[in-house]
């Protein structure tokens, strides 16, 4: 039995009303979502683009013998080390492991996965990862410099009068490669770096001839690319009349050397090639880097002001900021550039936003961003402090 024309018309009207109601509902919901997103974005930008000048403590965590320790950010937590041992703390100050030792002058080399601790002038090196001790190395000559790969391979410069040795060890202490240098030859090794996979080593040498200083950077490949090369050396570049004091790897294929008047980017793994040289104007105060950026803190020529410069791994400058005052420590962490000295601290984003300018509650021994907006972990003589930036 068919419905009447009246019933059919009522049904159509009802369906139309339902469609209109749904359309209005979705339109209003969409507008509400857009408004909420705009408000949230505006609130975020308001907080993000401000320069904060004060801090508020959100919590403190006591650390034993805090004033006698040194600290280093590592793997989302913090390394606490001294002459008596090293420990790894999480972001709440809780000790995850503790390794005692007796090292007179401990110093570290750290990457994302591994850390090597050595005794400056001594004969002992230890390798750690986030879960604890991975290996120990005894050297037959005093340790002068070290570099560690992500897997824990250690390259070390060992002091030996005029012929220092450069030796690579695995985590078991076995010698993988040994290389000698001399002031009469390529020069004295002033810095050393190793690629994340441990396959390529970069060494910066300095020599003096006829009262002129000459720096050299050499690359050694311990894989197939360097197998047929003398001493595994695959590349060398000379810097006459210049002092190159620092070298490091940004990633597997990009490495950097920094001299008193230039910054040079090298790219390539088998045989690195120079891709860009940036001229530096000013006296370099410190050099620091992350896996993506290179930072340089300069004293501006002819003034008492300083300049913060940030470069990408390709050598493109993305930040330049001038300011008064001095900062003895500088680092990149969580995409932020952090400058500090005593209580004084200044924080910039990699986009140039000045996030903070002011003082912490105590002298800063280490600082890094923590999870959350405007939140940082500060290590000081009292232990660990969780702080928030405020106006």
C-alpha positions, 0 to 999 in steps of 0.5 A, spaced: 500 500 500 502 506 497 503 512 502 499 518 500 502 524 497 502 528 504 506 523 507 511 523 502 512 530 502 512 530 510 518 525 509 522 529 504 521 536 509 523 532 515 529 529 511 531 536 509 531 539 516 535 533 518 540 535 513 540 542 514 541 541 522 547 536 520 550 542 516 549 547 521 552 542 526 558 541 522 559 548 520 559 550 527 563 545 530 568 546 524 568 554 526 569 552 533 575 548 532 578 553 527 577 558 533 580 554 538 586 552 534 587 560 533 586 561 540 591 556 542 596 558 536 596 565 539 597 563 546 603 559 544 606 564 540 605 569 545 609 565 550 614 563 545 616 570 542 616 573 549 623 574 552 622 572 559 627 575 565 625 571 571 625 564 573 620 560 578 623 553 581 618 548 580 622 543 584 629 541 587 632 534 588 638 533 592 644 530 589 650 528 594 656 532 594 653 536 588 658 542 589 664 537 588 661 534 582 661 536 574 655 535 570 654 533 563 647 533 559 647 526 556 641 521 553 635 525 556 638 525 563 645 528 566 652 525 568 655 527 574 662 525 575 668 527 579 675 524 581 671 518 585 666 516 580 661 517 575 653 516 575 647 517 571 641 521 573 634 521 570 630 528 569 628 527 576 635 527 579 634 519 580 640 515 580 640 510 574 647 507 575 653 509 579 660 507 577 666 508 582 673 509 580 679 513 582 681 518 576 685 524 578 683 529 572 677 526 569 674 529 562 669 527 557 667 526 550 660 525 549 655 523 543 648 521 543 649 514 545 656 513 548 661 517 553 668 516 554 671 518 561 679 519 561 684 521 566 688 527 563 695 525 563 693 518 566 693 511 563 685 510 564 679 510 559 672 508 561 666 507 556 659 508 558 652 508 555 645 510 557 645 503 561 652 503 564 659 501 563 661 498 556 668 497 557 675 499 560 682 501 556 689 501 559 694 505 555 701 505 555 702 512 555 699 518 558 692 520 555 692 527 552 685 527 548 679 523 546 674 522 542 668 516 542 664 514 536 656 512 538 658 504 538 664 506 543 670 506 539 675 511 542 680 515 538 686 517 543 692 522 543 697 519 547 703 524 549 710 521 547 715 527 548 715 529 540 712 523 537 705 523 540 701 517 538 694 516 536 691 510 537 683 507 536 681 502 541 674 498 541 670 497 548 674 491 550 681 495 550 684 492 543 688 496 539 684 497 532 689 502 529 695 506 531 698 512 528 705 516 530 706 523 528 711 528 529 713 536 529 718 535 524 713 531 520 705 533 519 705 536 526 702 536 533 695 533 534 691 539 537 684 536 536 681 529 534 674 527 532 671 520 530 665 519 526 659 516 529 660 509 526 667 509 528 670 508 521 673 515 519 677 519 524 679 527 523 685 529 526 687 537 526 695 538 527 699 544 528 706 545 526 711 551 526 716 552 521 721 559 520 716 562 525 710 561 521 704 556 524 701 551 519 695 547 521 693 541 517 686 537 517 687 530 515 682 524 515 683 517 516 678 512 513 679 505 516 674 502 511 675 499 504 676 507 502 682 507 506 685 500 505 690 501 500 692 508 502 698 510 506 696 510 514 689 510 511 689 517 510 684 519 504 685 527 505 689 532 507 688 540 507 693 545 509 692 552 513 698 556 512 699 562 517 692 560 521 691 556 527 686 551 527 684 549 534 677 545 533 674 539 529 668 535 530 663 531 526 656 533 525 653 527 522 656 521 518 658 525 512 659 532 515 665 534 519 667 541 521 674 545 523 674 551 526 680 556 525 682 563 528 679 566 522 675 561 518 670 555 519 670 550 514 665 544 512 667 538 509 662 533 506 663 525 504 665 519 508 670 515 503 674 521 501 671 528 505 671 534 500 671 541 502 664 544 501 664 551 504 669 556 508 666 561 512 671 567 514 670 569 521 671 576 523 673 577 531 676 573 536 673 566 537 671 565 545 667 558 544 665 553 539 659 548 540 655 544 535 649 539 535 647 534 530 644 540 525 648 546 527 654 550 529 655 555 534 660 560 534 661 566 540 665 571 538 668 578 541 667 583 536 673 587 533 674 594 536 668 593 541 667 590 548 661 587 545 660 579 543 656 576 537 653 569 537 653 566 530 649 560 528 650 556 522 647 550 518 651 543 517 651 546 510 655 553 512 649 557 511 648 562 517 641 563 520 643 567 526 647 573 528 646 577 535 650 582 538 650 583 545 654 586 551 657 582 557 661 575 557 659 568 557 664 562 559 659 557 557 655 556 550 651 550 548 646 547 543 640 543 546 633 542 544 634 546 538 636 552 543 642 556 544 644 557 551 649 561 554 651 562 561 656 564 566 655 564 574 648 565 575 647 569 568 643 566 563 641 568 556 637 563 551 635 564 544 631 559 539 635 557 533 630 562 529 633 568 533 627 569 538 630 571 545 627 567 550 630 569 556 635 574 559 636 574 566 639 570 572 638 563 575 637 562 583 644 559 583 651 559 579 649 554 573 654 548 573 649 545 567 643 547 564 638 544 558 631 544 556 626 539 559 619 537 557 614 542 557 613 549 555 618 554 558 621 548 563 629 547 564 633 543 568 639 546 572 644 543 575 648 547 581 652 546 587 645 544 591 643 539 586 638 539 581 633 544 580 626 544 575 625 551 573 620 555 569 621 561 565 616 567 568 615 575 566 
